[in-house]
Amino acid sequence: MMTNIHLVGGEKGGVGKSLVARLLAQYMIDNSIEFLGFDSDRSHGALLRFYAGYSSPILIDKYESLDVIVEAATEKPGRRILVDLAAQTNEQLMQWMDDSQLLEVAPEIGLNVRYWHVMDSGRDSVDLLKRLLDKHGNRLHYTLVLNQLRGDDFRILENSGEKQRALEMGASVVTLKRLHEASMSKIDASSSSFWAAVNKSDGDTTGLRLLERQRVKVWLKSAYTELAKPGV
């Protein structure tokens, strides 16, 4: 049985990496998929904040800390591993992967490593995708996440040729639709999970009104449909 390791990155700050990690965590909880989360953001760790019961911190600059990811994956085959990568951590992560020859040995030890490249609509995200594809080629499984919460005009990506190049390498593409900013702000301000946002309880602290909650529910359903495309 293969174990899926989901690396959620994009390198650039503010593109929505932690949002995608939170969505993946909630998707797995709602679908009764066992997983273990790791958070590399020392100051604003979203998995540790919103899904503390499922997550542990890792130090991206310590090999012995990163090694725990693989150890956790191999000790319980079939359990998913979710890693939320902070901005500016790719170089250290890739160096660890290279020094450990992780992608070379992954099939032998039953690991399927998928990199979720979270993108906004800017040039930087495209340049970072090019660098990622140049570095790893077909050795890594890719999912491009077009985050419309950070811009909905992805013509730079479409015209760059990098999306087509990624697709030729077997990449999948998912699109996160825009959610009204005020609703997301309320969810974050109350440190609520997405489950709490769409399921009103007596102890609700989100302050979401009836139709706001309905819009979050519709948005979450759309996000789940997208996340299911590459397989979790």
C-alpha positions in Angstrom: 0.0 0.0 0.0 1.3 3.4 -1.0 1.4 6.4 1.4 0.7 9.8 -0.1 2.9 12.6 1.1 1.3 16.0 0.2 3.7 18.9 0.2 1.8 22.2 0.0 4.0 25.0 -1.2 4.6 27.7 -3.7 7.5 29.4 -2.1 6.0 32.9 -2.5 4.4 34.4 0.5 0.7 35.3 0.4 -0.5 33.0 -2.4 -2.6 30.8 -0.1 -0.5 27.8 0.8 -1.9 27.5 4.3 -5.4 27.9 3.0 -4.9 24.9 0.7 -3.3 22.9 3.6 -6.4 23.7 5.8 -8.7 22.6 3.0 -6.9 19.4 2.5 -7.0 18.7 6.2 -10.7 19.4 6.4 -11.3 17.3 3.3 -9.6 14.3 4.8 -11.4 14.7 8.1 -14.8 15.0 6.4 -14.1 11.9 4.3 -12.7 9.9 7.2 -9.2 9.7 5.7 -6.5 9.2 8.3 -3.7 11.7 8.1 -0.9 13.4 10.0 -0.1 17.0 9.5 3.3 18.8 9.8 3.6 22.6 9.9 6.9 24.3 9.0 5.7 27.9 9.8 7.2 28.8 13.2 5.3 32.1 13.6 1.9 31.6 11.9 1.4 27.9 11.5 -2.1 27.4 10.1 -2.3 23.6 10.6 -1.1 24.0 14.2 -3.7 26.8 14.8 -6.7 25.3 13.1 -6.0 21.5 13.3 -3.8 21.2 16.3 -5.1 17.7 17.1 -3.8 16.4 13.8 -0.5 18.3 13.5 3.0 18.7 14.7 5.7 21.3 14.1 8.8 20.6 12.0 12.0 22.6 11.6 12.7 22.9 7.9 16.4 23.6 8.5 16.9 20.4 10.5 17.3 17.1 8.6 16.4 15.1 11.7 13.1 17.0 11.9 12.3 16.5 8.2 13.2 12.8 8.5 10.2 12.4 10.8 7.9 13.0 7.8 9.2 9.9 6.1 9.3 7.9 9.3 5.7 8.8 9.9 4.7 7.8 6.4 6.4 4.4 6.5 5.4 3.4 10.0 1.7 3.3 9.0 1.1 2.6 5.3 -2.0 4.2 3.9 -2.1 7.1 6.3 -1.7 10.4 4.4 0.9 12.9 5.4 0.2 16.6 4.9 3.0 19.2 5.1 2.3 22.9 5.1 5.5 24.6 3.8 6.2 28.2 4.9 7.3 30.7 2.3 11.0 30.7 1.4 11.5 27.1 2.5 11.8 25.3 -0.8 15.5 25.5 -1.2 16.1 23.8 2.2 13.4 21.2 1.5 14.8 20.3 -1.9 18.3 20.1 -0.5 17.1 17.6 2.1 15.2 15.6 -0.7 18.3 15.6 -2.9 20.7 14.6 -0.1 18.4 11.8 1.0 17.5 10.8 -2.7 13.9 10.8 -1.5 12.3 10.8 -4.9 14.6 8.0 -6.1 13.8 5.7 -3.1 10.2 6.7 -2.7 8.7 3.9 -4.9 10.8 1.3 -3.1 9.6 2.3 0.4 6.0 2.8 -0.7 5.8 6.6 -0.9 3.9 8.8 -3.4 5.2 12.4 -3.1 2.9 15.1 -4.5 3.7 18.8 -4.5 0.8 21.2 -4.5 2.1 24.4 -6.1 -0.2 27.1 -5.0 -0.3 30.1 -7.4 -1.6 33.6 -7.6 -2.1 35.3 -10.9 1.3 37.0 -10.9 4.6 36.4 -12.8 6.4 35.3 -9.7 4.3 32.2 -9.3 5.0 31.2 -12.9 8.7 31.7 -12.5 8.7 29.6 -9.4 6.8 26.8 -11.2 9.4 26.9 -14.0 12.1 26.5 -11.4 10.3 23.6 -9.8 9.8 21.8 -13.1 13.4 22.4 -14.1 14.6 21.0 -10.8 12.5 17.8 -10.6 11.1 17.0 -14.0 9.1 13.8 -14.0 10.4 12.7 -10.6 7.7 14.6 -8.7 3.9 14.5 -8.9 2.5 18.0 -9.3 -0.8 19.7 -8.7 -1.1 23.3 -9.7 -3.5 25.2 -7.5 -4.9 28.3 -9.2 -6.1 30.4 -6.2 -8.7 32.8 -7.4 -8.7 34.3 -3.9 -5.4 35.9 -5.0 -6.4 36.9 -8.5 -8.5 35.4 -11.2 -6.7 36.3 -14.4 -4.2 33.5 -15.1 -3.2 34.6 -18.6 0.5 34.9 -17.6 0.5 31.3 -16.7 -1.5 30.3 -19.8 0.8 32.2 -22.1 4.0 31.1 -20.5 3.9 27.4 -21.6 4.7 26.2 -18.1 1.1 25.0 -17.5 1.2 22.9 -20.7 4.7 21.6 -19.8 3.4 20.6 -16.3 0.4 18.8 -17.9 2.8 16.9 -20.2 4.6 15.7 -17.0 1.3 14.4 -15.7 0.4 17.3 -13.5 -3.2 18.0 -12.4 -4.7 21.5 -12.2 -7.3 22.6 -9.6 -9.0 25.9 -9.2 -10.1 27.5 -6.0 -13.0 29.9 -6.5 -13.1 33.3 -4.9 -14.8 33.5 -1.5 -16.2 36.8 -0.2 -13.3 38.3 1.8 -15.4 39.3 4.8 -16.5 35.7 5.3 -12.9 34.3 5.2 -11.8 37.1 7.6 -14.5 36.1 10.1 -13.5 32.4 9.9 -9.8 33.3 10.5 -10.5 35.8 13.2 -12.3 33.2 15.2 -9.7 30.5 14.5 -12.5 28.3 13.3 -12.2 25.2 11.2 -14.1 25.1 7.9 -16.4 22.5 9.5 -17.3 25.0 12.3 -17.9 27.7 9.7 -20.5 25.7 7.8 -22.1 23.9 10.8 -23.5 26.4 13.3 -23.4 25.3 16.9 -24.3 26.9 20.2 -20.7 27.9 20.8 -20.2 29.4 17.4 -17.7 32.3 17.4 -17.5 33.0 13.7 -20.2 35.6 13.6 -21.2 34.3 10.1 -24.8 35.2 9.2 -27.2 32.7 7.5 -26.3 33.5 3.9 -22.6 34.0 4.6 -22.6 30.5 6.0 -24.4 29.2 3.0 -21.9 30.8 0.6 -19.0 29.2 2.6 -20.8 25.9 2.3 -21.1 26.3 -1.5 -17.5 27.4 -1.8 -16.3 24.5 0.3 -18.2 22.0 -1.8 -16.6 23.4 -4.9 -13.2 23.2 -3.3 -13.7 19.6 -2.4 -14.7 18.7 -6.0 -11.4 20.3 -7.1 -9.2 18.6 -4.5 -10.6 15.2 -5.4 -9.4 15.5 -9.0 -5.7 14.5 -8.4 -6.7 12.1 -5.6 -5.9 12.7 -1.9 
